[in-house]
Amino acid sequence: MRHGETVSEQADPKRPLSDLGRAQVERSARVLLKEKAKIDEIWHSTKLRARQTAEIVSQILGVKNVLEKPGLTPFDDPAPIAELLKTADKNILIAGHMPFLGELALLFGKSVMGFENGGVVRLG
């Protein structure tokens, strides 16, 4: 899941989610809930906007296991995370960033052209 829209860096250098960004994430999380998506764990990067995204999804879906993971920032190599996901025995949602998420999706044979803020792509 791509994090929601953020405030500008000039408004806040930490770039938290904007009101629109929160609404984008909530809307996607409610779709996941309606579709009965089974998510056992949520991983997020060290960036505030990804953590906020993970927290919103966690609250709406009732996911208790929310973990900050290294290797999920925008320009990290997605290969190690892809290997972890391929061997995981649980369903994991990653709250993250572009271009990382786009490159990760490609490793699973998915293309995410136009991957909008708050958007979700199923990899497995």
Buried (B, 14 or more C-beta within 10 A) or exposed (E): BBBBBBBEEEEEEEBBBBEBBBBBBBEBBEEBBEEEBEBEBBBBBEBBBBBBBBBBBBEBBEBEEBEEBEBBEBEBEBEEBBEEBEEEEEBBBBBBBBBBBBBBBBBBEBEBEEBEBBBBBEBE
